[in-house]
Amino acid sequence: IQPQRPVAKSVRRAAIRCLTPGGRERGVTLIESLIALLVLSIALLGVAGLQLFTQQQEIEARWRSIAVAMGGSLIEQLRTDRVAAEELVINNNALTNCDATNQWLCNLVGEWQSQADARLPNVVTQLQIEGQADELMMATVSIVWQRVPSDSPVTECRPQDGTVIDGGGCIRLETVL
């Protein structure tokens, strides 16, 4: 058995100094904790804002995708019978020029409009078909949607002119039938 060596006086004094109120403390003070919490909360607010912006952009992209698919679907329905489609017009969601010869196509277009109403918020649809040279017909489909209903909804869609629709969007498809 070896005799215990005495602890140096300087080590004993340091241990006592750390335990006394006037000595060095090794810990986090309340002010340091509050500053760290403030910095963390500011960072989390930035992340939450970015998350909200990303979610809004995702919703708008989904609506644009739906509108493009809906427009392509209508054009394909019109191509099934160009003669029946020749007189059809949709102006501010009102389908006109339906008669006995094209009633079946009017029914399909009416179903298409119902789907557009169900899938896009506050949608306004337009369709115009104009005869061109060489018996070709130009079909123009315009779909405008807005997140919030408006007393004076936007009905004209001219993306090439820089049309900006607050809280919504529009697509315009032109094709030869």
Disulfide bonds with the S-S distance in Angstrom:
Cys98-Cys106 1.95
Cys157-Cys170 2.29
